[in-house]
Amino acid sequence: TSFPFHRHRSVCLVVFHPSFDNSQIMAVFSWTMTSIGVLLVLHSAFSCQQYRGLVSSMPSELVSIPPTDVVVEVGLGFLLCLVGQLVGVGSVRPIVGPKHKPIVAPPYQTRDFDKYNHRLQALRKQQQQQQQ
Protein backbone atom coordinates (compact mmCIF):
# COMPACT_ATOMS: atom_id res chain seq x y z
CA THR A 1 0.00 0.00 0.00
CA SER A 2 1.18 3.47 -0.74
CA PHE A 3 1.09 6.38 1.67
CA PRO A 4 -1.88 8.66 0.77
CA PHE A 5 0.03 11.94 1.13
CA HIS A 6 2.58 12.89 -1.52
CA ARG A 7 4.67 16.05 -1.26
CA HIS A 8 5.14 18.12 -4.36
CA ARG A 9 6.67 21.60 -4.18
CA SER A 10 6.01 21.86 -0.42
CA VAL A 11 2.27 21.37 -0.87
CA CYS A 12 0.65 18.37 0.75
CA LEU A 13 -1.88 16.81 -1.64
CA VAL A 14 -4.26 14.00 -0.81
CA VAL A 15 -4.21 11.37 -3.52
CA PHE A 16 -7.32 9.23 -3.61
CA HIS A 17 -5.80 5.91 -4.41
CA PRO A 18 -8.13 3.32 -5.99
CA SER A 19 -7.57 1.07 -2.98
CA PHE A 20 -9.33 3.61 -0.72
CA ASP A 21 -12.97 2.79 -0.12
CA ASN A 22 -15.75 5.22 0.65
CA SER A 23 -15.58 4.68 4.42
CA GLN A 24 -11.91 5.72 4.56
CA ILE A 25 -12.62 8.87 2.56
CA MET A 26 -15.58 9.71 4.81
CA ALA A 27 -13.44 9.09 7.90
CA VAL A 28 -10.82 11.58 6.68
CA PHE A 29 -13.58 14.06 5.78
CA SER A 30 -15.19 13.61 9.20
CA TRP A 31 -11.89 14.07 11.03
CA THR A 32 -11.12 17.19 8.98
CA MET A 33 -14.50 18.80 9.62
CA THR A 34 -14.38 18.00 13.33
CA SER A 35 -10.84 19.35 13.64
CA ILE A 36 -11.75 22.60 11.89
CA GLY A 37 -14.80 22.93 14.15
CA VAL A 38 -12.73 22.40 17.28
CA LEU A 39 -10.17 24.96 16.10
CA LEU A 40 -12.96 27.48 15.46
CA VAL A 41 -14.42 26.94 18.93
CA LEU A 42 -10.98 27.29 20.52
CA HIS A 43 -10.29 30.47 18.54
CA SER A 44 -13.64 31.91 19.59
CA ALA A 45 -12.82 31.13 23.23
CA PHE A 46 -9.52 32.98 22.83
CA SER A 47 -11.31 35.91 21.17
CA CYS A 48 -13.88 35.99 23.96
CA GLN A 49 -11.12 36.05 26.57
CA GLN A 50 -9.43 38.95 24.78
CA TYR A 51 -12.79 40.73 24.55
CA ARG A 52 -13.42 40.29 28.28
CA GLY A 53 -10.02 41.77 29.05
CA LEU A 54 -10.80 44.75 26.85
CA VAL A 55 -14.29 45.21 28.30
CA SER A 56 -13.10 45.14 31.92
CA SER A 57 -11.71 48.65 31.50
CA MET A 58 -14.87 50.04 29.87
CA PRO A 59 -18.06 51.26 31.58
CA SER A 60 -20.64 48.49 31.85
CA GLU A 61 -23.40 50.50 30.10
CA LEU A 62 -21.60 50.24 26.77
CA VAL A 63 -21.28 46.46 26.86
CA SER A 64 -24.35 44.29 26.69
CA ILE A 65 -23.67 41.33 24.37
CA PRO A 66 -20.55 39.59 23.06
CA PRO A 67 -19.29 40.54 19.60
CA THR A 68 -21.19 39.10 16.67
CA ASP A 69 -18.11 37.52 15.10
CA VAL A 70 -17.44 35.47 18.26
CA VAL A 71 -21.05 34.26 18.40
CA VAL A 72 -21.00 33.31 14.70
CA GLU A 73 -17.64 31.58 15.12
CA VAL A 74 -18.92 29.50 18.06
CA GLY A 75 -22.06 28.53 16.14
CA LEU A 76 -20.14 27.63 13.00
CA GLY A 77 -17.54 25.66 14.97
CA PHE A 78 -20.23 23.73 16.83
CA LEU A 79 -22.08 23.02 13.57
CA LEU A 80 -18.90 21.76 11.89
CA CYS A 81 -18.15 19.50 14.88
CA LEU A 82 -21.68 18.14 14.80
CA VAL A 83 -21.72 17.49 11.05
CA GLY A 84 -18.23 15.99 11.19
CA GLN A 85 -19.29 13.52 13.86
CA LEU A 86 -22.53 12.65 12.07
CA VAL A 87 -20.69 12.03 8.80
CA GLY A 88 -18.18 9.78 10.57
CA VAL A 89 -20.81 7.51 12.07
CA GLY A 90 -21.23 5.48 8.91
CA SER A 91 -24.18 3.38 7.92
CA VAL A 92 -26.75 2.63 10.57
CA ARG A 93 -27.91 -0.94 10.99
CA PRO A 94 -31.66 -1.55 10.99
CA ILE A 95 -33.51 -2.61 14.11
CA VAL A 96 -34.38 -6.27 13.84
CA GLY A 97 -37.06 -7.87 15.99
CA PRO A 98 -36.66 -11.23 17.72
CA LYS A 99 -36.55 -14.22 15.41
CA HIS A 100 -38.15 -16.52 17.93
CA LYS A 101 -41.63 -16.51 19.39
CA PRO A 102 -42.30 -13.31 21.36
CA ILE A 103 -42.23 -13.61 25.13
CA VAL A 104 -45.70 -13.15 26.59
CA ALA A 105 -46.75 -13.32 30.22
CA PRO A 106 -49.05 -16.26 31.03
CA PRO A 107 -52.74 -15.32 31.02
CA TYR A 108 -53.21 -16.30 34.68
CA GLN A 109 -50.57 -13.82 35.83
CA THR A 110 -52.22 -10.43 36.12
CA ARG A 111 -51.22 -7.23 37.88
CA ASP A 112 -53.25 -8.36 40.91
CA PHE A 113 -50.73 -11.08 41.68
CA ASP A 114 -47.54 -9.07 41.25
CA LYS A 115 -45.20 -9.28 44.20
CA TYR A 116 -43.39 -6.10 45.11
CA ASN A 117 -40.27 -6.03 47.22
CA HIS A 118 -40.68 -3.24 49.73
CA ARG A 119 -39.24 -2.32 53.10
CA LEU A 120 -42.42 -2.33 55.18
CA GLN A 121 -41.48 -5.40 57.21
CA ALA A 122 -37.97 -4.09 57.85
CA LEU A 123 -39.39 -0.73 58.99
CA ARG A 124 -41.85 -2.46 61.34
CA LYS A 125 -39.03 -4.48 62.92
CA GLN A 126 -36.98 -1.32 63.35
CA GLN A 127 -39.91 0.48 65.00
CA GLN A 128 -40.50 -2.46 67.35
CA GLN A 129 -36.83 -2.47 68.37
CA GLN A 130 -36.94 1.27 69.04
CA GLN A 131 -40.05 0.93 71.19
CA GLN A 132 -38.40 -1.72 73.37
N, C-alpha and C positions, 0 to 999 in steps of 0.2 A: 504494500500500500504506500502511496505517496503522501507526503505531508501537504495539507490543503492550502498552506500559505506559501506563496512564492514571492521573493523580493525582486523587484525590478526598478532600478533608479530610485531607491530609497522610498518606494511606495509599496505598502503591503496590500496585495490584491488577493481576494478569495477566489480560488478556482474551484468551480463546481465539477468535481471529477465525476465521471459516470458511475463510479462505485458508490457514491453518496445516495442514500435513499431520502425520501421526503421527510421522514422523522428526524434525521440528522440535520437537515436544512432548517426545519422548524425549530429544533432545539437551539441552533445557533441564533436564529432570528429572535426566539424568546429570550435567550440570555442577553442579547444585544439590547432589546427593548427594555428589559428590566434594569439593566445596568445604566442605561441613559436616564430612565426614570428615577433611579436612586441618586444618580449624580445631580439631577435637577432638584430633587427634594433637599439634598445636602447643601446645594448652592443657595437655595431659597432660605434655608435655616441660617446660613452664614450672612446672607443679605439682611435677614430679619434682625440678627444680632447687631449688625452694623447700624441698622436703622434705630434700634432701641438705644444704642449708645449716642446717636445723634440727637434723638428726641429727648433724652434725659436732661439736656441743657436748655430745652425750649419750654415755653409756657404750655401748660396742659390744655388750654383752650384751643390751640392751633392743631392739636393732634387728636384725631378721633378714630381713624381706621388705619390699618397697615397699607403700605403702597400697593397699587394695583398690580404692578409687575411681580411682586412677591406672591400675591394671591394667585395670579394666573400661573406662575411657575410651580407653585405647590400643586395646584389642580392638574396641570399638564403632567407633572412628574408622577403623581398618584395614578392618573389615567394610564400612562405608559407602563407603570409597574403592573397595574391590574391587567391590561391587555397582554403584556408579555407573559404573565403567569397563566392566563387563560389559553394563550396560544400554545404554551409548552405542555399543557395537560395531555394532549393527544386525543385519540379516539376514546369515546366513552362506551363501555360495554353495556348492553341492554340488561334490564332486570328480568331475571328468569324465575318463574314460579317453581314450586316443588314438583318433582317428577313423579313422586309417589302420591298415594291417596292422602288428601288433606286430613289433618288431625282435628277431630271434632270431639267435644266433651260428650260423655254418655248422656242419654236423655233423662236418666233418673237423677243426675247430679244437677241441681238447680242452685240458684243463689241462696236459697233458704238453708242449705246444708253446708255452706262454706264455713270453714274453721279459720278463725283469725287468731293470730298469736298476739296477745296483748299482755300488759303488765299488771292487770287488775289483781291477780292473786298475789303477786310479789308485793304490791303496794299494801294489800290487806295484812300480809304477814309483817311487814315493816311497821304498820300502825299498831298491830297487836303487841309487838315487841316494845314499842315506845310507851304504850299504855301500862305495861307491866313494870 
